[in-house]
Amino acid sequence: MDFPTDETGEVLAEMQQAGIDLSETHDVVFFHLFEQQVQAQAMADFIKENMPDVRVNIHPDETPNVWDLDCSIKMVPSYDAVIKQETDFEELANKFSGYNDGWGIEA
């Protein structure tokens, strides 16, 4: 399977080369960063109330005074699906003064 030559396409190609079956459903995690825990918690609360199919996990980042919000969703990680979900989460994170920090598949 060929993927576009952007960052998402490269990640999918690496996963496929590592033997991950990208035609199956996986827990895909989208990572977000916030400067304040209250911002991360506000987004997590919004997701819990409005997106019951998404699991959230807040934890301190390795960088001091930065908070991570990991959003996990079961999906087939096609290029288009990942791009759409990442865009949707990015728009939501921006509303809570956060930003995307990539994505991955739970091992």
C-alpha positions in Angstrom: 0.0 0.0 0.0 1.3 3.4 -0.9 0.9 6.4 1.3 1.4 10.2 0.7 4.9 11.5 1.5 3.9 13.7 4.4 4.4 12.9 8.1 1.2 10.9 8.5 2.0 8.9 5.4 5.5 8.2 6.6 4.2 7.0 10.0 1.7 4.7 8.4 4.3 3.3 6.0 6.7 2.6 9.0 3.8 0.8 10.8 3.0 -1.3 7.8 6.7 -2.2 7.4 6.8 -3.2 11.1 4.1 -5.7 10.4 1.0 -3.9 11.7 -2.1 -4.8 9.8 -3.6 -1.3 9.0 -6.8 -2.8 7.6 -7.8 -3.9 11.1 -9.2 -1.8 13.9 -6.7 -0.5 16.4 -6.6 1.8 19.4 -5.3 5.0 17.8 -4.0 7.6 20.3 -3.9 11.3 19.5 -1.6 13.4 21.7 -2.2 17.0 22.9 -0.2 19.3 25.0 -1.3 22.1 27.3 0.5 24.6 29.5 -2.0 24.2 32.4 -3.6 21.1 33.8 -7.0 23.0 34.0 -6.9 23.4 30.1 -6.3 19.7 29.6 -9.0 18.8 32.1 -11.5 21.1 30.4 -10.9 19.4 27.0 -11.1 15.9 28.7 -14.4 16.9 30.4 -15.8 18.1 27.0 -14.8 14.8 25.3 -16.2 12.7 28.1 -19.6 14.5 27.8 -19.7 14.7 24.0 -17.6 11.9 22.6 -18.3 8.7 24.5 -16.3 6.5 22.1 -13.1 8.4 23.0 -11.0 7.5 26.1 -8.9 10.2 27.7 -5.9 10.2 29.9 -4.3 13.3 31.4 -0.7 13.2 32.8 2.3 15.5 33.3 4.6 15.7 30.4 8.4 15.1 30.6 8.7 18.9 30.1 8.1 20.8 33.3 4.8 22.7 33.5 3.3 20.9 30.5 0.3 18.5 30.6 -0.5 15.8 28.1 -4.0 14.7 27.1 -4.0 11.4 25.3 -7.2 10.7 23.3 -7.7 7.0 22.3 -10.3 5.9 19.7 -10.9 2.5 18.1 -10.6 2.9 14.3 -9.1 1.5 11.2 -6.0 3.8 10.7 -6.4 4.7 7.1 -4.6 7.8 5.9 -7.8 9.7 5.4 -9.4 8.6 8.7 -6.2 9.6 10.7 -6.0 13.0 8.9 -9.7 13.8 9.6 -9.5 12.7 13.3 -6.3 14.6 13.9 -7.8 17.7 12.3 -11.0 17.4 14.4 -8.9 17.0 17.6 -6.7 19.9 16.7 -9.7 22.2 16.3 -10.9 21.1 19.7 -7.6 21.4 21.4 -7.2 25.0 20.0 -10.4 25.9 21.8 -8.8 24.9 25.1 -5.5 26.6 24.4 -3.7 23.3 23.5 -2.2 21.8 20.4 -1.6 18.5 18.7 1.5 16.6 19.3 1.1 13.6 17.0 -0.5 10.3 17.1 0.2 6.6 17.3 -1.2 3.1 17.8 -1.3 1.5 21.2 0.9 -1.6 21.2 
